Amino acid sequence: MVAKQIRDGITAQVLKMKEAISVVPGLAGILVGDWKDSSTYVRNKNKACAFVGINSFEVRLPEDSTEQELIKFI
């Protein structure tokens, strides 16, 4: 019940922002390596974003990525 009220409130705020300034907020997830738990976490965040109308972006990098390669996506 409380979670639904929070989601509904966020959805309404996202719609107001889109109508007022033509901007939709977004969440970016950067995954380095292939950790199942991290993939599940990001997948669930993507679903939550879609539910309330927030854009979500996902970047997957190999485990041996350098810090400089990672920084390009931040």
Secondary structure as the mmCIF struct_conf table of DSSP 4:
data_model
#
loop_
_struct_conf.conf_type_id
_struct_conf.id
_struct_conf.beg_label_comp_id
_struct_conf.beg_label_asym_id
_struct_conf.beg_label_seq_id
_struct_conf.end_label_comp_id
_struct_conf.end_label_asym_id
_struct_conf.end_label_seq_id
HELX_RH_AL_P HELX_RH_AL_P1 VAL A 2 ILE A 21
BEND BEND1 SER A 22 SER A 22
STRN STRN1 GLY A 26 VAL A 32
BEND BEND2 GLY A 33 GLY A 33
HELX_RH_AL_P HELX_RH_AL_P2 LYS A 36 VAL A 52
TURN_TY1_P TURN_TY1_P1 GLY A 53 GLY A 53
STRN STRN2 ASN A 55 LEU A 61
TURN_TY1_P TURN_TY1_P2 GLU A 63 ASP A 64
HELX_RH_AL_P HELX_RH_AL_P3 GLU A 67 ILE A 71
TURN_TY1_P TURN_TY1_P3 LYS A 72 PHE A 73
#
